[in-house]
Amino acid sequence: MARKEGDTPGRAVSPPAAEADGRRLAGLRRRLESRAVIAREIRGFFEGEGFLEVETPIRIPSPAPEEHVDPEPSGERFLAASPELQMKRLVASGAYPKIFQLSRCFRRGERGALHLPEFTMLEWYRTGAGIADLMSDCESLTSCVAAAVGEFPRSRRRGGPIDLTPPWERLEVSDAFAAFAGWRPGGTPDAERFTRDLVDRIEPSLPRERPVFLVGYPASMASLARLDPSNPERAERFELYAGGMEVANGFAELTDSMEQRARFDREAEVRRHRSAACPPLDEKFLAALGLDMPPCAGIALGVDRLVMLLTDAESIDEVVAFPEGTT
């Protein structure tokens, strides 16, 4: 029979393949439904705690210089790798003591089972707070959203149970390296050795049955974090791990503009050494930091990874509708 005009020839799909595709689509639909509930509960949680939801620009003139984060150019500007600097400017104004944002973020060249070049980040900032407050926030927020999707007190990932009941373990970075890598990093470890052992030895050894906070990073690993007044070799910074993933990165904020400029200059020099792009420093952020930045703490949490944790997903592709950013 002749093909009619307008018909599109296609490849026949076998019944098993069609069934597998149907299961994949049904699984994606369930996870996207859970994702919508999680986003709703995140907003409800922070509104109930007296936070104001804000929006900051996606296209920015000057991202923070970070050794391992390559910003995505957008004309003469850059797509935001994080809303951090703009949110801190709001905090520094004195009018926004507790703010949060669900934002789209962009990082060039990041792709893998846990990474997308375009992803969703949750960030929140609290004046008069420290890292202990942020860790408590993480426990309460996760409990809230897990209950909403029927995953509290236990969730699963890669078939293994995860007990989400607070409080979660606080493990010092120095102790973790001593136990799992055989050395203590101190305040200025060799960056390559530290990163290699963190990825290859520490992260695989962290408990998978419960979340854990890895606390007290070396001072040299504190681009925007305050140093511990009682131990200047230790930054007031932590990362949250759950289900074998890093989920969040939080710290007490550095409020010294001169020290922040010096750190940015060092990061920029590292980037120049490896021939990476070095955008100009964000002078508006540095000026705001030098005026009236109050003591505060802030944190970034990967929403896609939180959804993975609460829906037993193997890959980040399973929790976003368009993992390649295409329509």
Secondary structure by P-SEA (a helix, b strand, c coil): ccccccbbbbbbbcaaaaaaaaaaaaaaaaaaaaaaaaaaaaaaaaaaabbbbbbbbcccccccccccbbbbbcccccccccaaaaaaaaaaaccccccccbbbbbbcccccccccccbbbbbbbbccccaaaaaaaaaaaaaaaaaaaccccbbbcccbbbbccccbbbbbaaaaaaaccccccccccaaaaaaaaaaccccccccccbbbbbccccccccccccccccccccccbbbbbcccccccccccccccaaaaaaaaaaaaaaaaaacccccccaaaaaaaaaccccccccccccaaaaaaaaacccccccccccccccc
